[in-house]
Amino acid sequence: MNTSSSTAIAHRPPRRSRWEALSPVVLAAMMLIAGVAHLLWPRAYLPAMPPWLLPQHHLLIIHVTGVLELLAAAGLMTRRLRRPAAWGLVAFFIAVSPANIHMAIHRVPLGGMDWPWLLWLRVALQLPLIGWAWTIARRPVRRNRR
């Protein structure tokens, strides 16, 4: 009996679900879209900035946010950088929560739409986004198959 093949099968990690494989790609696509939007239309995000957050540097903060979103997207698509990028997104989603809360409390129109429920939905979505990035960050990186 050949025990080497049974040992190899016993130590093979379980297959990832389709969602586990696609999850970083979907989140990367979302971050890519957000990053491009922050860089192309930064003035659209000015009303979202809380007045207490370095008001003289709001445009710079919006540009830095866009660059961070693009770096996160690239990191999520790079096997070696996926976990650090996901941990960075956990921190990022926590850091941008005050802007979303500010928008909801003060009814700052989102894209010209004055829908308070949409603003509160953005606040509520922060927790699932943090959880999503957290699950990607905690997932072990799989080696390439040969």
Secondary structure, 3 states (H helix, E strand, C coil): CCHHHHHHHHCCCCCCCHHHHHHHHHHHHHHHHHHHHHHHCHHHHHHHCCCCCCHHHHHHHHHHHHHHHHHHHHHHCCHHHHHHHHHHHHHHHHHHHHHHHHHHHCCCCECCECCHHHHHHHHHHHHHHHHHHHHHHHCCCCCCCC
